Amino acid sequence: MGVKSDYKWIQHIVEQYQLKLQKIDDSLWHTTPPINGWSYSEVYFHIFDASMLSLLQLISSTEGKGKVKPTAFVVKLILFAGMLPPGKKFVAPKTLTDRLKQLTKEELSLMINEFLKELSLALPKILKADLIIKTPHPKMGYLNSGHWLRFIAIHLNHHLKQLNRIEKSFKFPSLQQ
C-alpha cells in the first residue's frame, strides 16, 4: 500500500472500465437497468466526474492549499482495507447527483483519457507532498494527497462492481432485487 501501487491499481481499474465500455451494447447505454438506478452512461459519468473532482482536491493538498486536520479512525480503516464497508448502501452527495448527465461513449472515452493524463501529471506532486496538509471530502472528512489517491481507487473499484450488477440485471432480468 503506497502511492505508486495505488497509482497502478487505478490504472488497472480504469483499464477494466475501458474494456467494459467497448462491450456495452449501444441500445443499453442510456437505458435504466432492470434493477433501477443509474444507466451505464450515468455511472460512467459519475465515476469519472467524481474522480476528476477528487483529483482537484488531491492537487490542492499537494500545493499546500489545505489544512492540518485529523483523519477519522473509520476513514483510516476504509483506506487500509481498500474498500468501502460491505453491505452499506452509499448515496452520492447532492453536489454530485446535481452534476449527473448522460454522455456518449466517445465523450466518456475522452473524459477517461483526460483523467488518466491529469493523474499522471499529479503523480510526481503526490510523491513530494506534505502529508499533513489535507483537503475536505464531502463524506470522509479531510484527506491528504495519498489518501485522496487511495480513495479514488476505492471509489473506482466500488462502481466497477455496480457496473457488474447492472450488466447481470440486463442479462438476467428475473433476478431483479
N, C-alpha and C positions, 0 to 999 in steps of 0.2 A: 504494500500500500504506500504509494508515493505519487508525486506529481507526474513523473514520466510513465508510470504504469497506469495511472488514471487517464492520462492523455491517450495512451494506446488503447485502453478499454473503450473510451469514447469513439475513437476511430473505428474500432471493431463493431461497435453497436451501430454507428452511422452506416457502415457498410451493409449491415443487415437491413436497415431501413431502405437503403437504395435498392437492394436486391428485391425486397418485398414490393417496393414501388413499381418496379418493372413488371411484376407478376399480377398486379391488381387489375382486374377486368375494368375497362373504361366505363362500362354500364353501371358498375357498382361504386365508382369513385365518389360521387356526391350523394349516394343513397344512405338513408338512415338504416342501420343494420337491424335485423330481426330482434336483437337484444335491446334495441333502442339506444339512446345515447348519440354520440357523435359519429359522423361519416368518416371514412378513411381520410378524406380531404381535410376535414376539421381537426382530426387527431394529428395529422402531419403538420398542419399549420400551427396548431397549439404547441407541439413539442419543439419545433424549430424556432418559433417566435419566443417561447419561454427560454429556450437555450440562448438565443441572441441577447435577450434582456439579462439573463444570468451572467453572460459573458461581459456585458457592460458593467455590471456590479463588480465582477471579478477584476476587471481592468481598473475600475475606480479604486479598489483596495490596493492594487499593485502600485498605484500612483499616490498612495498616502491620503486619499480623499475620504477615508472612513473614520472610525472611532475605535478607541480601545475599550472593548466590551467583552464580557464573558460569553462563552458558548454554553448553552443549556446542556445539561447532562444527557437528556433524551436525544438531543441532536447529535451529540458525540457518539451515542450508541448507534444511531442510524448511519452516521458516516463510517463508523468502524465496521458495522455489519455489511455495508454496501448495498442496503436495500431499505425500502420503506417498510414499516411494520406490516406483517401479513395479516390479512383478514380485516384490515381497517379500510373503510371507504374514504377516499380523499376527494375533496371538492376543490376545483381550481378557484383561486381568488377572483372576485368580480372584475378586478382590473384586467385579468387575462381573458375571462369569458367575454367581456365587452369588446375585446380586440378580435375575437374569433371570426374567421372568414374562410370561405372556400376558395381555393386556388386550383389552377390546372396542374397536372403532373409536371409540366415543363416549368411552370413558375416555382413549384416546390423544389424541383431539382436545382434551380438557380439559388434558391434560399439555402438549401443544404450546402451547396458549394461555397456560398458566401460565409456560412457558419464555419465550415472547415478552414477556410482561408483565415478568418479572423482568429480562430482558435490557435492556428499555427503561429500567427503573429504574436499572440498573447503568451505562448509558452515560455519564451526567454524572460518575460516580465514576471511570470509566476515564480520561476526558479530563483529570481533575485528579490522577491517581495519580502517585506517586513510582515511576518505572520501575526503580529499583534494588532495590525490595522484591519478592521472589519467593516463591512457594509451590510445593510439590512436586507433580509429576505422576508417576504410578507408573512410566511408561516413559521419559519425556522429560526427567526432572530438573526443575530449578527454572525456573519461568516467571513473568514479570511480567504485569500485567493485560492489556497489549496482546498479549503472546504468547498468553495464555490465550484471548483473543477470537479471534485468528487460528487457534489450534489448534481451537477449537470449529467454525469454518468449514471447516477442512480435514477434520476428522473427520466432520462432517455430509455433506460432499461425497463422501468416501470411501464411506460407507454408502449414499448415493444410487446409486452405481454398483453396489453389492451388490444393491439392490432391482431394478435393471435386469437383472442376471444371473438373479435369482430369477424375474422376470417372463418372461424368454426361456425359462427351463427349463420353465415350465408350458405355454408356447405350443408349444415345440419339444422335447419330452422326449427325442427321439432324438439331440439334440446334447449329452447329458449328458457331463460331463468324466470 
